[in-house]
Amino acid sequence: MKFSGLPGLIVKITDDKGDYDFELVKSVSNSKLKGRLINIKESRYTHAIETTQPKLKEAIKNVRANAAAVLASQGTTIIKGQEILRQREKKREENQKYANPLELN
């Protein structure tokens, strides 16, 4: 990430261009969190596949490029939806221009 490797507790940070502006709005003491459980569904990790970032990006790119084929492989039949899928893909590509580079795809 853009702001990685900084020393100490960062309470507020902004980049040179002003594109990114983060500010700490709440801090909770460790004692208030102690004993709390975080539930994660087993299905989120039992069928996980180890991969690399480049391979993941390529897989996501392929899924987006072949949305109809992916839906068909999952048993979905598309009769009149081809044009809608093309329009959505065009919008997705247009929106990608404005994607936040800090978010992982």
C-alpha positions as CSV (number, residue, x, y, z in Angstrom):
1,M,0.0,0.0,0.0
2,K,1.0,3.6,-0.5
3,F,1.5,4.4,3.2
4,S,3.2,1.2,4.3
5,G,6.3,1.0,6.5
6,L,5.7,4.2,8.5
7,P,6.9,4.3,12.1
8,G,4.5,4.8,15.1
9,L,0.8,5.3,15.3
10,I,-0.6,7.2,12.4
11,V,-3.6,9.3,13.4
12,K,-4.0,11.3,10.2
13,I,-2.2,10.9,6.8
14,T,-2.7,12.4,3.3
15,D,-0.7,11.9,0.1
16,D,1.0,14.7,-1.8
17,K,-1.8,15.0,-4.4
18,G,-4.6,14.9,-1.8
19,D,-6.1,11.8,-3.4
20,Y,-5.9,9.7,-0.2
21,D,-6.8,11.1,3.2
22,F,-7.1,8.8,6.2
23,E,-7.9,9.8,9.8
24,L,-8.3,7.7,12.9
25,V,-11.8,8.2,14.2
26,K,-12.0,5.7,17.1
27,S,-9.5,3.7,19.1
28,V,-10.7,0.8,21.3
29,S,-8.5,-0.5,24.1
30,N,-7.3,-4.1,23.9
31,S,-9.0,-5.0,27.2
32,K,-12.4,-4.2,25.5
33,L,-11.6,-6.6,22.7
34,K,-10.2,-9.4,25.0
35,G,-12.4,-12.5,25.0
36,R,-14.4,-11.5,22.0
37,L,-14.8,-14.2,19.3
38,I,-14.7,-13.6,15.6
39,N,-16.8,-16.2,13.8
40,I,-15.6,-17.2,10.3
41,K,-17.7,-19.7,8.3
42,E,-15.8,-22.9,7.6
43,S,-16.8,-22.6,4.0
44,R,-14.7,-19.5,3.6
45,Y,-11.4,-21.5,4.1
46,T,-12.0,-25.2,3.6
47,H,-11.8,-25.1,-0.2
48,A,-9.2,-22.3,-0.4
49,I,-6.6,-22.6,-3.1
50,E,-3.1,-21.2,-2.5
51,T,-2.1,-18.8,-5.3
52,T,0.1,-15.8,-6.1
53,Q,-1.1,-12.2,-6.6
54,P,-0.4,-12.3,-10.4
55,K,-2.3,-15.6,-10.8
56,L,-5.2,-14.2,-8.9
57,K,-5.3,-11.0,-11.0
58,E,-5.2,-13.2,-14.2
59,A,-8.0,-15.4,-12.9
60,I,-10.2,-12.4,-12.0
61,K,-9.5,-10.9,-15.5
62,N,-10.5,-14.2,-17.1
63,V,-13.8,-14.4,-15.1
64,R,-14.7,-10.9,-16.1
65,A,-13.9,-11.5,-19.7
66,N,-15.9,-14.8,-19.8
67,A,-18.9,-14.0,-17.5
68,A,-21.4,-15.8,-19.7
69,A,-19.2,-19.0,-19.8
70,V,-18.7,-18.8,-16.0
71,L,-22.5,-18.6,-15.5
72,A,-23.1,-21.4,-17.9
73,S,-20.5,-23.6,-16.1
74,Q,-22.5,-23.0,-12.9
75,G,-25.7,-24.2,-14.6
76,T,-27.2,-20.8,-15.5
77,T,-28.9,-20.6,-18.9
78,I,-28.7,-17.3,-20.6
79,I,-31.3,-16.8,-23.3
80,K,-31.6,-13.1,-24.0
81,G,-29.0,-11.7,-21.6
82,Q,-26.0,-11.6,-23.9
83,E,-26.4,-7.9,-24.8
84,I,-27.0,-7.0,-21.1
85,L,-23.7,-8.8,-20.2
86,R,-21.8,-6.9,-22.9
87,Q,-23.2,-3.6,-21.6
88,R,-22.3,-4.5,-18.0
89,E,-18.8,-5.4,-19.1
90,K,-18.4,-2.1,-20.9
91,K,-19.6,-0.2,-17.7
92,R,-17.2,-2.3,-15.6
93,E,-14.3,-1.4,-17.8
94,E,-15.2,2.2,-17.8
95,N,-15.5,2.2,-14.0
96,Q,-12.1,0.4,-13.7
97,K,-10.6,3.7,-14.9
98,Y,-11.6,5.2,-11.5
99,A,-10.7,2.2,-9.4
100,N,-8.9,2.8,-6.1
101,P,-5.4,1.5,-6.5
102,L,-5.2,0.8,-2.8
103,E,-8.0,-1.8,-3.0
104,L,-6.9,-5.3,-4.0
105,N,-8.9,-6.7,-7.0
